[in-house]
Amino acid sequence: MKKVIYVILAAAMLPVCQALAAAPQVLGEYGDWVAYYYRDSAGAVCYMASTPKKDEGKYTKRGDIYAVITHRPAEKSFDVVNFNAGYEFKKGSTVTVKIGAQTFDNLFTSNDKAWATNEKTDKDLVTAMKRGSRMVVHGTSARGTQTKDTYSLTGFASAYKVISNKCNAK
C-alpha cells in the first residue's frame, strides 16, 4: 500500500518537482498514512496521503484512488482535503464523506477530484478524521457508476501532527 502511494504521489508531483529539481521527501509512515514535504516556488508544502482499503462499484477500469490533506503555509492554506477518484466525476455531482456518525455532503467535483466547498468543512473533516477509525467516500462517475471507497484512519492523527509541525500549522 505504501509503495502505491509513493508512486501515485511522485507521479502527481513530477511536473512541479522537475521544475524545482527536488522530489517530495517522505517524513514518515504512520499506520495507513504517509507524510510528505517538498518546497515549491512559494515555499514549503506538507501533505499526507492514503489509499482506500476497499473500493467498490460496478466499473471495469479505474485509475489511482487516494485522499490527500495539504498545508501550504506561504499561501496561508491549511487542512485542504482532496479526494482523487480514479475516474471523471459526473458533471455537477457532489461527493459524500462519512466518518463515524458524521456526514459531509458538500464536496464539489472537478474532473477526477473532489474538494470541500469551504475552509470550515475542510477543518471539520480533518477533526473528524483525527477522531475516527474509518472514512467512507461516495461518488458518481461521469457514466453514472456509484462508488464507495473505504479508508482506514489508523495513523491519521500522527501523520497530521508531523505535517503540521513541519509546516508550522496551528
CORURCOR-V207046 format. One record per helix or strand of 3 or more residues. SS is the DSSP state (~ for helix, > for strand). FROM is the first residue (numbers start at 1). LEN is the number of residues. If there is no record, write none. Layout:
ss: [SS SS]
from: [FROM FROM]
len: [LEN LEN]
This chain:
ss: [~ > > > > > ~ > > > > ~ > > ~]
from: [2 25 33 43 54 66 73 77 94 102 113 119 134 146 156]
len: [19 6 8 8 3 7 3 8 6 9 4 13 8 7 11]
